[in-house]
Amino acid sequence: MKKEIENEMEDELRSEYDFAQMEGGIRGKYIERYHQGTNLVLLDPDVAQAFPNDKTVNEALRLLIQVAQRQQPNTVVQQTEQK
């Protein structure tokens, strides 16, 4: 049964995906970020147009948190440490 699963997995990889011919790849390039707990969020194209980088997204969200806190003083919105 285990051999069947292994063969099945091998068959799913297309022949055009020849990783031996790929150049420039660096193993573990993003491992440090991964260990820091990076969160990735996919923005819709229209939203992404308004924000050129992660800094502007964070600034806008922090402003939104402040506005929400002022509008609903009884609601606690927990802020995380700013980088």
N, CA, C and O atoms as a Maestro MAE file, in Angstrom:
{
 s_m_m2io_version
 :::
 2.0.0
}

f_m_ct {
 s_m_title
 :::
 protein
 m_atom[332] {
  # First column is atom index #
  i_m_mmod_type
  r_m_x_coord
  r_m_y_coord
  r_m_z_coord
  i_m_residue_number
  s_m_chain_name
  s_m_pdb_residue_name
  s_m_pdb_atom_name
  i_m_atomic_number
  :::
  1 25 0.824 -1.196 0.000 1 A "MET " " N  " 7
  2 3 0.000 0.000 0.000 1 A "MET " " CA " 6
  3 2 0.861 1.249 0.000 1 A "MET " " C  " 6
  4 15 0.578 2.198 -0.731 1 A "MET " " O  " 8
  5 25 1.922 1.259 0.823 2 A "LYS " " N  " 7
  6 3 2.794 2.420 0.907 2 A "LYS " " CA " 6
  7 2 3.457 2.695 -0.439 2 A "LYS " " C  " 6
  8 15 3.605 3.850 -0.839 2 A "LYS " " O  " 8
  9 25 3.853 1.638 -1.133 3 A "LYS " " N  " 7
  10 3 4.497 1.795 -2.438 3 A "LYS " " CA " 6
  11 2 3.525 2.436 -3.439 3 A "LYS " " C  " 6
  12 15 3.930 3.249 -4.270 3 A "LYS " " O  " 8
  13 25 2.240 2.064 -3.354 4 A "GLU " " N  " 7
  14 3 1.232 2.647 -4.243 4 A "GLU " " CA " 6
  15 2 1.159 4.163 -4.045 4 A "GLU " " C  " 6
  16 15 1.089 4.918 -5.014 4 A "GLU " " O  " 8
  17 25 1.176 4.597 -2.798 5 A "ILE " " N  " 7
  18 3 1.092 6.025 -2.484 5 A "ILE " " CA " 6
  19 2 2.324 6.745 -3.023 5 A "ILE " " C  " 6
  20 15 2.198 7.823 -3.603 5 A "ILE " " O  " 8
  21 25 3.511 6.172 -2.843 6 A "GLU " " N  " 7
  22 3 4.739 6.792 -3.336 6 A "GLU " " CA " 6
  23 2 4.700 6.938 -4.849 6 A "GLU " " C  " 6
  24 15 5.075 7.987 -5.374 6 A "GLU " " O  " 8
  25 25 4.252 5.906 -5.564 7 A "ASN " " N  " 7
  26 3 4.161 5.962 -7.024 7 A "ASN " " CA " 6
  27 2 3.135 7.000 -7.460 7 A "ASN " " C  " 6
  28 15 3.339 7.709 -8.446 7 A "ASN " " O  " 8
  29 25 2.041 7.085 -6.729 8 A "GLU " " N  " 7
  30 3 1.007 8.062 -7.029 8 A "GLU " " CA " 6
  31 2 1.560 9.480 -6.916 8 A "GLU " " C  " 6
  32 15 1.276 10.327 -7.764 8 A "GLU " " O  " 8
  33 25 2.343 9.742 -5.882 9 A "MET " " N  " 7
  34 3 2.926 11.058 -5.669 9 A "MET " " CA " 6
  35 2 3.912 11.380 -6.789 9 A "MET " " C  " 6
  36 15 3.932 12.510 -7.279 9 A "MET " " O  " 8
  37 25 4.706 10.437 -7.193 10 A "GLU " " N  " 7
  38 3 5.677 10.659 -8.261 10 A "GLU " " CA " 6
  39 2 4.980 11.021 -9.564 10 A "GLU " " C  " 6
  40 15 5.476 11.855 -10.322 10 A "GLU " " O  " 8
  41 25 3.844 10.408 -9.829 11 A "ASP " " N  " 7
  42 3 3.132 10.644 -11.076 11 A "ASP " " CA " 6
  43 2 2.535 12.050 -11.143 11 A "ASP " " C  " 6
  44 15 2.274 12.551 -12.237 11 A "ASP " " O  " 8
  45 25 2.317 12.687 -10.006 12 A "GLU " " N  " 7
  46 3 1.708 14.010 -10.002 12 A "GLU " " CA " 6
  47 2 2.666 15.114 -10.434 12 A "GLU " " C  " 6
  48 15 2.220 16.181 -10.857 12 A "GLU " " O  " 8
  49 25 3.964 14.881 -10.336 13 A "LEU " " N  " 7
  50 3 4.936 15.899 -10.706 13 A "LEU " " CA " 6
  51 2 5.104 15.908 -12.221 13 A "LEU " " C  " 6
  52 15 5.453 14.893 -12.823 13 A "LEU " " O  " 8
  53 25 4.858 17.033 -12.812 14 A "ARG " " N  " 7
  54 3 4.967 17.142 -14.275 14 A "ARG " " CA " 6
  55 2 6.418 17.101 -14.725 14 A "ARG " " C  " 6
  56 15 7.318 17.520 -13.997 14 A "ARG " " O  " 8
  57 25 6.628 16.608 -15.897 15 A "SER " " N  " 7
  58 3 7.991 16.463 -16.410 15 A "SER " " CA " 6
  59 2 8.670 17.813 -16.628 15 A "SER " " C  " 6
  60 15 9.897 17.888 -16.571 15 A "SER " " O  " 8
  61 25 7.914 18.881 -16.874 16 A "GLU " " N  " 7
  62 3 8.529 20.198 -17.092 16 A "GLU " " CA " 6
  63 2 9.088 20.806 -15.804 16 A "GLU " " C  " 6
  64 15 9.805 21.806 -15.852 16 A "GLU " " O  " 8
  65 25 8.766 20.207 -14.653 17 A "TYR " " N  " 7
  66 3 9.313 20.676 -13.394 17 A "TYR " " CA " 6
  67 2 10.624 19.955 -13.092 17 A "TYR " " C  " 6
  68 15 10.681 19.096 -12.212 17 A "TYR " " O  " 8
  69 25 11.648 20.303 -13.812 18 A "ASP " " N  " 7
  70 3 12.957 19.680 -13.608 18 A "ASP " " CA " 6
  71 2 13.769 20.577 -12.685 18 A "ASP " " C  " 6
  72 15 14.423 21.517 -13.138 18 A "ASP " " O  " 8
  73 25 13.727 20.288 -11.410 19 A "PHE " " N  " 7
  74 3 14.386 21.125 -10.423 19 A "PHE " " CA " 6
  75 2 15.907 21.053 -10.509 19 A "PHE " " C  " 6
  76 15 16.597 21.941 -10.009 19 A "PHE " " O  " 8
  77 25 16.428 20.017 -11.132 20 A "ALA " " N  " 7
  78 3 17.884 19.885 -11.280 20 A "ALA " " CA " 6
  79 2 18.438 20.985 -12.186 20 A "ALA " " C  " 6
  80 15 19.604 21.360 -12.062 20 A "ALA " " O  " 8
  81 25 17.618 21.498 -13.085 21 A "GLN " " N  " 7
  82 3 18.084 22.529 -14.016 21 A "GLN " " CA " 6
  83 2 17.831 23.945 -13.501 21 A "GLN " " C  " 6
  84 15 18.250 24.916 -14.132 21 A "GLN " " O  " 8
  85 25 17.167 24.067 -12.391 22 A "MET " " N  " 7
  86 3 16.896 25.396 -11.842 22 A "MET " " CA " 6
  87 2 18.161 25.963 -11.216 22 A "MET " " C  " 6
  88 15 18.885 25.264 -10.508 22 A "MET " " O  " 8
  89 25 18.416 27.229 -11.485 23 A "GLU " " N  " 7
  90 3 19.606 27.879 -10.953 23 A "GLU " " CA " 6
  91 2 19.208 29.025 -10.034 23 A "GLU " " C  " 6
  92 15 18.129 29.601 -10.169 23 A "GLU " " O  " 8
  93 25 20.082 29.342 -9.114 24 A "GLY " " N  " 7
  94 3 19.875 30.510 -8.276 24 A "GLY " " CA " 6
  95 2 19.057 30.280 -7.028 24 A "GLY " " C  " 6
  96 15 18.888 31.196 -6.223 24 A "GLY " " O  " 8
  97 25 18.550 29.085 -6.849 25 A "GLY " " N  " 7
  98 3 17.777 28.802 -5.650 25 A "GLY " " CA " 6
  99 2 18.693 28.688 -4.442 25 A "GLY " " C  " 6
  100 15 19.785 28.126 -4.521 25 A "GLY " " O  " 8
  101 25 18.238 29.222 -3.343 26 A "ILE " " N  " 7
  102 3 19.020 29.178 -2.113 26 A "ILE " " CA " 6
  103 2 18.195 28.450 -1.064 26 A "ILE " " C  " 6
  104 15 17.116 28.902 -0.680 26 A "ILE " " O  " 8
  105 25 18.712 27.325 -0.609 27 A "ARG " " N  " 7
  106 3 17.995 26.537 0.389 27 A "ARG " " CA " 6
  107 2 17.933 27.320 1.708 27 A "ARG " " C  " 6
  108 15 18.940 27.836 2.192 27 A "ARG " " O  " 8
  109 25 16.728 27.392 2.271 28 A "GLY " " N  " 7
  110 3 16.541 28.047 3.561 28 A "GLY " " CA " 6
  111 2 16.600 29.561 3.511 28 A "GLY " " C  " 6
  112 15 16.838 30.201 4.536 28 A "GLY " " O  " 8
  113 25 16.389 30.150 2.338 29 A "LYS " " N  " 7
  114 3 16.499 31.591 2.164 29 A "LYS " " CA " 6
  115 2 15.581 32.374 3.117 29 A "LYS " " C  " 6
  116 15 15.962 33.439 3.604 29 A "LYS " " O  " 8
  117 25 14.403 31.863 3.377 30 A "TYR " " N  " 7
  118 3 13.426 32.580 4.195 30 A "TYR " " CA " 6
  119 2 13.183 31.922 5.552 30 A "TYR " " C  " 6
  120 15 12.205 32.243 6.227 30 A "TYR " " O  " 8
  121 25 14.053 31.016 5.953 31 A "ILE " " N  " 7
  122 3 13.824 30.278 7.197 31 A "ILE " " CA " 6
  123 2 13.814 31.190 8.422 31 A "ILE " " C  " 6
  124 15 13.055 30.947 9.360 31 A "ILE " " O  " 8
  125 25 14.642 32.233 8.427 32 A "GLU " " N  " 7
  126 3 14.677 33.145 9.571 32 A "GLU " " CA " 6
  127 2 13.340 33.862 9.720 32 A "GLU " " C  " 6
  128 15 12.819 33.982 10.828 32 A "GLU " " O  " 8
  129 25 12.786 34.339 8.609 33 A "ARG " " N  " 7
  130 3 11.474 34.990 8.657 33 A "ARG " " CA " 6
  131 2 10.405 34.013 9.138 33 A "ARG " " C  " 6
  132 15 9.519 34.373 9.913 33 A "ARG " " O  " 8
  133 25 10.503 32.779 8.669 34 A "TYR " " N  " 7
  134 3 9.529 31.765 9.066 34 A "TYR " " CA " 6
  135 2 9.558 31.565 10.575 34 A "TYR " " C  " 6
  136 15 8.509 31.484 11.214 34 A "TYR " " O  " 8
  137 25 10.743 31.486 11.139 35 A "HIS " " N  " 7
  138 3 10.871 31.277 12.571 35 A "HIS " " CA " 6
  139 2 10.412 32.501 13.372 35 A "HIS " " C  " 6
  140 15 10.063 32.364 14.544 35 A "HIS " " O  " 8
  141 25 10.406 33.665 12.779 36 A "GLN " " N  " 7
  142 3 9.927 34.873 13.456 36 A "GLN " " CA " 6
  143 2 8.402 34.937 13.479 36 A "GLN " " C  " 6
  144 15 7.820 35.769 14.174 36 A "GLN " " O  " 8
  145 25 7.769 34.064 12.725 37 A "GLY " " N  " 7
  146 3 6.309 34.019 12.727 37 A "GLY " " CA " 6
  147 2 5.682 35.002 11.775 37 A "GLY " " C  " 6
  148 15 4.710 35.670 12.128 37 A "GLY " " O  " 8
  149 25 6.206 35.106 10.593 38 A "THR " " N  " 7
  150 3 5.667 36.021 9.595 38 A "THR " " CA " 6
  151 2 4.246 35.620 9.217 38 A "THR " " C  " 6
  152 15 3.969 34.444 8.985 38 A "THR " " O  " 8
  153 25 3.352 36.593 9.155 39 A "ASN " " N  " 7
  154 3 1.992 36.364 8.690 39 A "ASN " " CA " 6
  155 2 1.880 36.904 7.275 39 A "ASN " " C  " 6
  156 15 2.272 38.038 6.998 39 A "ASN " " O  " 8
  157 25 1.353 36.100 6.402 40 A "LEU " " N  " 7
  158 3 1.136 36.538 5.031 40 A "LEU " " CA " 6
  159 2 -0.354 36.678 4.802 40 A "LEU " " C  " 6
  160 15 -1.144 35.823 5.203 40 A "LEU " " O  " 8
  161 25 -0.728 37.767 4.150 41 A "VAL " " N  " 7
  162 3 -2.122 38.022 3.840 41 A "VAL " " CA " 6
  163 2 -2.211 38.389 2.373 41 A "VAL " " C  " 6
  164 15 -1.455 39.236 1.895 41 A "VAL " " O  " 8
  165 25 -3.119 37.764 1.660 42 A "LEU " " N  " 7
  166 3 -3.312 38.056 0.248 42 A "LEU " " CA " 6
  167 2 -4.337 39.170 0.108 42 A "LEU " " C  " 6
  168 15 -5.486 39.029 0.526 42 A "LEU " " O  " 8
  169 25 -3.908 40.280 -0.485 43 A "LEU " " N  " 7
  170 3 -4.805 41.413 -0.698 43 A "LEU " " CA " 6
  171 2 -5.434 41.305 -2.076 43 A "LEU " " C  " 6
  172 15 -4.797 40.849 -3.026 43 A "LEU " " O  " 8
  173 25 -6.680 41.724 -2.179 44 A "ASP " " N  " 7
  174 3 -7.307 41.804 -3.489 44 A "ASP " " CA " 6
  175 2 -6.595 42.884 -4.292 44 A "ASP " " C  " 6
  176 15 -6.065 43.830 -3.710 44 A "ASP " " O  " 8
  177 25 -6.573 42.763 -5.613 45 A "PRO " " N  " 7
  178 3 -5.819 43.706 -6.451 45 A "PRO " " CA " 6
  179 2 -6.166 45.172 -6.216 45 A "PRO " " C  " 6
  180 15 -5.275 46.021 -6.202 45 A "PRO " " O  " 8
  181 25 -7.457 45.481 -6.031 46 A "ASP " " N  " 7
  182 3 -7.832 46.878 -5.821 46 A "ASP " " CA " 6
  183 2 -7.307 47.410 -4.494 46 A "ASP " " C  " 6
  184 15 -6.961 48.587 -4.396 46 A "ASP " " O  " 8
  185 25 -7.243 46.570 -3.481 47 A "VAL " " N  " 7
  186 3 -6.707 46.975 -2.182 47 A "VAL " " CA " 6
  187 2 -5.190 47.107 -2.275 47 A "VAL " " C  " 6
  188 15 -4.616 48.059 -1.745 47 A "VAL " " O  " 8
  189 25 -4.552 46.175 -2.932 48 A "ALA " " N  " 7
  190 3 -3.092 46.191 -3.074 48 A "ALA " " CA " 6
  191 2 -2.615 47.450 -3.796 48 A "ALA " " C  " 6
  192 15 -1.519 47.937 -3.520 48 A "ALA " " O  " 8
  193 25 -3.413 47.978 -4.707 49 A "GLN " " N  " 7
  194 3 -3.038 49.211 -5.414 49 A "GLN " " CA " 6
  195 2 -2.892 50.385 -4.454 49 A "GLN " " C  " 6
  196 15 -2.079 51.280 -4.685 49 A "GLN " " O  " 8
  197 25 -3.666 50.385 -3.392 50 A "ALA " " N  " 7
  198 3 -3.644 51.497 -2.448 50 A "ALA " " CA " 6
  199 2 -2.464 51.426 -1.486 50 A "ALA " " C  " 6
  200 15 -2.127 52.422 -0.846 50 A "ALA " " O  " 8
  201 25 -1.836 50.264 -1.377 51 A "PHE " " N  " 7
  202 3 -0.754 50.067 -0.416 51 A "PHE " " CA " 6
  203 2 0.502 49.559 -1.119 51 A "PHE " " C  " 6
  204 15 0.556 48.397 -1.521 51 A "PHE " " O  " 8
  205 25 1.509 50.412 -1.270 52 A "PRO " " N  " 7
  206 3 2.714 50.002 -1.996 52 A "PRO " " CA " 6
  207 2 3.612 49.040 -1.232 52 A "PRO " " C  " 6
  208 15 4.448 48.372 -1.841 52 A "PRO " " O  " 8
  209 25 3.458 48.953 0.102 53 A "ASN " " N  " 7
  210 3 4.334 48.056 0.871 53 A "ASN " " CA " 6
  211 2 3.683 47.705 2.210 53 A "ASN " " C  " 6
  212 15 2.612 48.208 2.551 53 A "ASN " " O  " 8
  213 25 4.353 46.838 2.951 54 A "ASP " " N  " 7
  214 3 3.800 46.377 4.224 54 A "ASP " " CA " 6
  215 2 3.711 47.490 5.268 54 A "ASP " " C  " 6
  216 15 2.827 47.466 6.124 54 A "ASP " " O  " 8
  217 25 4.607 48.451 5.204 55 A "LYS " " N  " 7
  218 3 4.592 49.543 6.174 55 A "LYS " " CA " 6
  219 2 3.294 50.350 6.073 55 A "LYS " " C  " 6
  220 15 2.693 50.688 7.093 55 A "LYS " " O  " 8
  221 25 2.867 50.654 4.864 56 A "THR " " N  " 7
  222 3 1.637 51.436 4.687 56 A "THR " " CA " 6
  223 2 0.405 50.639 5.105 56 A "THR " " C  " 6
  224 15 -0.551 51.213 5.626 56 A "THR " " O  " 8
  225 25 0.413 49.333 4.885 57 A "VAL " " N  " 7
  226 3 -0.706 48.495 5.332 57 A "VAL " " CA " 6
  227 2 -0.784 48.528 6.853 57 A "VAL " " C  " 6
  228 15 -1.863 48.707 7.419 57 A "VAL " " O  " 8
  229 25 0.357 48.357 7.513 58 A "ASN " " N  " 7
  230 3 0.380 48.373 8.973 58 A "ASN " " CA " 6
  231 2 -0.065 49.716 9.536 58 A "ASN " " C  " 6
  232 15 -0.811 49.761 10.514 58 A "ASN " " O  " 8
  233 25 0.386 50.808 8.927 59 A "GLU " " N  " 7
  234 3 -0.023 52.138 9.386 59 A "GLU " " CA " 6
  235 2 -1.527 52.319 9.267 59 A "GLU " " C  " 6
  236 15 -2.165 52.844 10.180 59 A "GLU " " O  " 8
  237 25 -2.096 51.888 8.148 60 A "ALA " " N  " 7
  238 3 -3.538 52.023 7.941 60 A "ALA " " CA " 6
  239 2 -4.321 51.176 8.943 60 A "ALA " " C  " 6
  240 15 -5.338 51.621 9.476 60 A "ALA " " O  " 8
  241 25 -3.852 49.972 9.194 61 A "LEU " " N  " 7
  242 3 -4.552 49.116 10.149 61 A "LEU " " CA " 6
  243 2 -4.449 49.651 11.573 61 A "LEU " " C  " 6
  244 15 -5.407 49.555 12.341 61 A "LEU " " O  " 8
  245 25 -3.301 50.212 11.931 62 A "ARG " " N  " 7
  246 3 -3.163 50.809 13.262 62 A "ARG " " CA " 6
  247 2 -4.105 52.000 13.427 62 A "ARG " " C  " 6
  248 15 -4.699 52.190 14.488 62 A "ARG " " O  " 8
  249 25 -4.235 52.795 12.374 63 A "LEU " " N  " 7
  250 3 -5.168 53.920 12.407 63 A "LEU " " CA " 6
  251 2 -6.604 53.414 12.558 63 A "LEU " " C  " 6
  252 15 -7.391 53.985 13.313 63 A "LEU " " O  " 8
  253 25 -6.933 52.369 11.858 64 A "LEU " " N  " 7
  254 3 -8.269 51.782 11.961 64 A "LEU " " CA " 6
  255 2 -8.525 51.266 13.372 64 A "LEU " " C  " 6
  256 15 -9.633 51.411 13.888 64 A "LEU " " O  " 8
  257 25 -7.524 50.671 13.998 65 A "ILE " " N  " 7
  258 3 -7.659 50.209 15.384 65 A "ILE " " CA " 6
  259 2 -7.944 51.392 16.309 65 A "ILE " " C  " 6
  260 15 -8.810 51.309 17.179 65 A "ILE " " O  " 8
  261 25 -7.220 52.482 16.120 66 A "GLN " " N  " 7
  262 3 -7.430 53.671 16.955 66 A "GLN " " CA " 6
  263 2 -8.842 54.225 16.784 66 A "GLN " " C  " 6
  264 15 -9.496 54.584 17.763 66 A "GLN " " O  " 8
  265 25 -9.304 54.292 15.546 67 A "VAL " " N  " 7
  266 3 -10.655 54.798 15.279 67 A "VAL " " CA " 6
  267 2 -11.684 53.881 15.929 67 A "VAL " " C  " 6
  268 15 -12.642 54.359 16.537 67 A "VAL " " O  " 8
  269 25 -11.498 52.587 15.809 68 A "ALA " " N  " 7
  270 3 -12.439 51.628 16.401 68 A "ALA " " CA " 6
  271 2 -12.469 51.762 17.913 68 A "ALA " " C  " 6
  272 15 -13.534 51.665 18.523 68 A "ALA " " O  " 8
  273 25 -11.318 51.982 18.521 69 A "GLN " " N  " 7
  274 3 -11.262 52.139 19.972 69 A "GLN " " CA " 6
  275 2 -11.990 53.399 20.422 69 A "GLN " " C  " 6
  276 15 -12.634 53.402 21.470 69 A "GLN " " O  " 8
  277 25 -11.893 54.458 19.646 70 A "ARG " " N  " 7
  278 3 -12.583 55.705 20.010 70 A "ARG " " CA " 6
  279 2 -14.093 55.590 19.834 70 A "ARG " " C  " 6
  280 15 -14.859 56.182 20.595 70 A "ARG " " O  " 8
  281 25 -14.513 54.832 18.836 71 A "GLN " " N  " 7
  282 3 -15.939 54.682 18.551 71 A "GLN " " CA " 6
  283 2 -16.629 53.775 19.557 71 A "GLN " " C  " 6
  284 15 -17.799 53.978 19.881 71 A "GLN " " O  " 8
  285 25 -15.908 52.776 20.052 72 A "GLN " " N  " 7
  286 3 -16.486 51.811 20.979 72 A "GLN " " CA " 6
  287 2 -15.569 51.688 22.196 72 A "GLN " " C  " 6
  288 15 -14.780 50.747 22.282 72 A "GLN " " O  " 8
  289 25 -15.666 52.613 23.121 73 A "PRO " " N  " 7
  290 3 -14.757 52.613 24.271 73 A "PRO " " CA " 6
  291 2 -14.884 51.384 25.156 73 A "PRO " " C  " 6
  292 15 -13.946 51.063 25.885 73 A "PRO " " O  " 8
  293 25 -16.017 50.685 25.115 74 A "ASN " " N  " 7
  294 3 -16.199 49.496 25.945 74 A "ASN " " CA " 6
  295 2 -15.573 48.249 25.319 74 A "ASN " " C  " 6
  296 15 -15.438 47.222 25.984 74 A "ASN " " O  " 8
  297 25 -15.195 48.335 24.061 75 A "THR " " N  " 7
  298 3 -14.603 47.199 23.361 75 A "THR " " CA " 6
  299 2 -13.088 47.289 23.465 75 A "THR " " C  " 6
  300 15 -12.499 48.328 23.168 75 A "THR " " O  " 8
  301 25 -12.474 46.219 23.877 76 A "VAL " " N  " 7
  302 3 -11.023 46.192 24.005 76 A "VAL " " CA " 6
  303 2 -10.443 45.607 22.735 76 A "VAL " " C  " 6
  304 15 -10.778 44.489 22.344 76 A "VAL " " O  " 8
  305 25 -9.571 46.369 22.095 77 A "VAL " " N  " 7
  306 3 -8.839 45.898 20.929 77 A "VAL " " CA " 6
  307 2 -7.389 45.795 21.342 77 A "VAL " " C  " 6
  308 15 -6.748 46.798 21.654 77 A "VAL " " O  " 8
  309 25 -6.872 44.573 21.343 78 A "GLN " " N  " 7
  310 3 -5.505 44.363 21.818 78 A "GLN " " CA " 6
  311 2 -4.526 44.719 20.722 78 A "GLN " " C  " 6
  312 15 -4.611 44.203 19.607 78 A "GLN " " O  " 8
  313 25 -3.587 45.612 21.043 79 A "GLN " " N  " 7
  314 3 -2.535 45.994 20.096 79 A "GLN " " CA " 6
  315 2 -1.306 45.159 20.378 79 A "GLN " " C  " 6
  316 15 -1.003 44.839 21.528 79 A "GLN " " O  " 8
  317 25 -0.597 44.808 19.305 80 A "THR " " N  " 7
  318 3 0.650 44.087 19.455 80 A "THR " " CA " 6
  319 2 1.801 45.080 19.403 80 A "THR " " C  " 6
  320 15 1.621 46.227 18.994 80 A "THR " " O  " 8
  321 25 2.951 44.648 19.808 81 A "GLU " " N  " 7
  322 3 4.143 45.500 19.828 81 A "GLU " " CA " 6
  323 2 4.497 45.930 18.414 81 A "GLU " " C  " 6
  324 15 4.567 45.090 17.517 81 A "GLU " " O  " 8
  325 25 4.721 47.217 18.198 82 A "GLN " " N  " 7
  326 3 5.101 47.733 16.884 82 A "GLN " " CA " 6
  327 2 6.561 47.450 16.636 82 A "GLN " " C  " 6
  328 15 7.385 47.489 17.550 82 A "GLN " " O  " 8
  329 25 6.873 47.161 15.375 83 A "LYS " " N  " 7
  330 3 8.271 46.905 14.997 83 A "LYS " " CA " 6
  331 2 8.944 48.168 14.591 83 A "LYS " " C  " 6
  332 15 10.124 48.153 14.240 83 A "LYS " " O  " 8
  :::
 }
 m_bond[331] {
  # First column is bond index #
  i_m_from
  i_m_to
  i_m_order
  :::
  1 1 2 1
  2 2 3 1
  3 3 4 2
  4 3 5 1
  5 5 6 1
  6 6 7 1
  7 7 8 2
  8 7 9 1
  9 9 10 1
  10 10 11 1
  11 11 12 2
  12 11 13 1
  13 13 14 1
  14 14 15 1
  15 15 16 2
  16 15 17 1
  17 17 18 1
  18 18 19 1
  19 19 20 2
  20 19 21 1
  21 21 22 1
  22 22 23 1
  23 23 24 2
  24 23 25 1
  25 25 26 1
  26 26 27 1
  27 27 28 2
  28 27 29 1
  29 29 30 1
  30 30 31 1
  31 31 32 2
  32 31 33 1
  33 33 34 1
  34 34 35 1
  35 35 36 2
  36 35 37 1
  37 37 38 1
  38 38 39 1
  39 39 40 2
  40 39 41 1
  41 41 42 1
  42 42 43 1
  43 43 44 2
  44 43 45 1
  45 45 46 1
  46 46 47 1
  47 47 48 2
  48 47 49 1
  49 49 50 1
  50 50 51 1
  51 51 52 2
  52 51 53 1
  53 53 54 1
  54 54 55 1
  55 55 56 2
  56 55 57 1
  57 57 58 1
  58 58 59 1
  59 59 60 2
  60 59 61 1
  61 61 62 1
  62 62 63 1
  63 63 64 2
  64 63 65 1
  65 65 66 1
  66 66 67 1
  67 67 68 2
  68 67 69 1
  69 69 70 1
  70 70 71 1
  71 71 72 2
  72 71 73 1
  73 73 74 1
  74 74 75 1
  75 75 76 2
  76 75 77 1
  77 77 78 1
  78 78 79 1
  79 79 80 2
  80 79 81 1
  81 81 82 1
  82 82 83 1
  83 83 84 2
  84 83 85 1
  85 85 86 1
  86 86 87 1
  87 87 88 2
  88 87 89 1
  89 89 90 1
  90 90 91 1
  91 91 92 2
  92 91 93 1
  93 93 94 1
  94 94 95 1
  95 95 96 2
  96 95 97 1
  97 97 98 1
  98 98 99 1
  99 99 100 2
  100 99 101 1
  101 101 102 1
  102 102 103 1
  103 103 104 2
  104 103 105 1
  105 105 106 1
  106 106 107 1
  107 107 108 2
  108 107 109 1
  109 109 110 1
  110 110 111 1
  111 111 112 2
  112 111 113 1
  113 113 114 1
  114 114 115 1
  115 115 116 2
  116 115 117 1
  117 117 118 1
  118 118 119 1
  119 119 120 2
  120 119 121 1
  121 121 122 1
  122 122 123 1
  123 123 124 2
  124 123 125 1
  125 125 126 1
  126 126 127 1
  127 127 128 2
  128 127 129 1
  129 129 130 1
  130 130 131 1
  131 131 132 2
  132 131 133 1
  133 133 134 1
  134 134 135 1
  135 135 136 2
  136 135 137 1
  137 137 138 1
  138 138 139 1
  139 139 140 2
  140 139 141 1
  141 141 142 1
  142 142 143 1
  143 143 144 2
  144 143 145 1
  145 145 146 1
  146 146 147 1
  147 147 148 2
  148 147 149 1
  149 149 150 1
  150 150 151 1
  151 151 152 2
  152 151 153 1
  153 153 154 1
  154 154 155 1
  155 155 156 2
  156 155 157 1
  157 157 158 1
  158 158 159 1
  159 159 160 2
  160 159 161 1
  161 161 162 1
  162 162 163 1
  163 163 164 2
  164 163 165 1
  165 165 166 1
  166 166 167 1
  167 167 168 2
  168 167 169 1
  169 169 170 1
  170 170 171 1
  171 171 172 2
  172 171 173 1
  173 173 174 1
  174 174 175 1
  175 175 176 2
  176 175 177 1
  177 177 178 1
  178 178 179 1
  179 179 180 2
  180 179 181 1
  181 181 182 1
  182 182 183 1
  183 183 184 2
  184 183 185 1
  185 185 186 1
  186 186 187 1
  187 187 188 2
  188 187 189 1
  189 189 190 1
  190 190 191 1
  191 191 192 2
  192 191 193 1
  193 193 194 1
  194 194 195 1
  195 195 196 2
  196 195 197 1
  197 197 198 1
  198 198 199 1
  199 199 200 2
  200 199 201 1
  201 201 202 1
  202 202 203 1
  203 203 204 2
  204 203 205 1
  205 205 206 1
  206 206 207 1
  207 207 208 2
  208 207 209 1
  209 209 210 1
  210 210 211 1
  211 211 212 2
  212 211 213 1
  213 213 214 1
  214 214 215 1
  215 215 216 2
  216 215 217 1
  217 217 218 1
  218 218 219 1
  219 219 220 2
  220 219 221 1
  221 221 222 1
  222 222 223 1
  223 223 224 2
  224 223 225 1
  225 225 226 1
  226 226 227 1
  227 227 228 2
  228 227 229 1
  229 229 230 1
  230 230 231 1
  231 231 232 2
  232 231 233 1
  233 233 234 1
  234 234 235 1
  235 235 236 2
  236 235 237 1
  237 237 238 1
  238 238 239 1
  239 239 240 2
  240 239 241 1
  241 241 242 1
  242 242 243 1
  243 243 244 2
  244 243 245 1
  245 245 246 1
  246 246 247 1
  247 247 248 2
  248 247 249 1
  249 249 250 1
  250 250 251 1
  251 251 252 2
  252 251 253 1
  253 253 254 1
  254 254 255 1
  255 255 256 2
  256 255 257 1
  257 257 258 1
  258 258 259 1
  259 259 260 2
  260 259 261 1
  261 261 262 1
  262 262 263 1
  263 263 264 2
  264 263 265 1
  265 265 266 1
  266 266 267 1
  267 267 268 2
  268 267 269 1
  269 269 270 1
  270 270 271 1
  271 271 272 2
  272 271 273 1
  273 273 274 1
  274 274 275 1
  275 275 276 2
  276 275 277 1
  277 277 278 1
  278 278 279 1
  279 279 280 2
  280 279 281 1
  281 281 282 1
  282 282 283 1
  283 283 284 2
  284 283 285 1
  285 285 286 1
  286 286 287 1
  287 287 288 2
  288 287 289 1
  289 289 290 1
  290 290 291 1
  291 291 292 2
  292 291 293 1
  293 293 294 1
  294 294 295 1
  295 295 296 2
  296 295 297 1
  297 297 298 1
  298 298 299 1
  299 299 300 2
  300 299 301 1
  301 301 302 1
  302 302 303 1
  303 303 304 2
  304 303 305 1
  305 305 306 1
  306 306 307 1
  307 307 308 2
  308 307 309 1
  309 309 310 1
  310 310 311 1
  311 311 312 2
  312 311 313 1
  313 313 314 1
  314 314 315 1
  315 315 316 2
  316 315 317 1
  317 317 318 1
  318 318 319 1
  319 319 320 2
  320 319 321 1
  321 321 322 1
  322 322 323 1
  323 323 324 2
  324 323 325 1
  325 325 326 1
  326 326 327 1
  327 327 328 2
  328 327 329 1
  329 329 330 1
  330 330 331 1
  331 331 332 2
  :::
 }
}
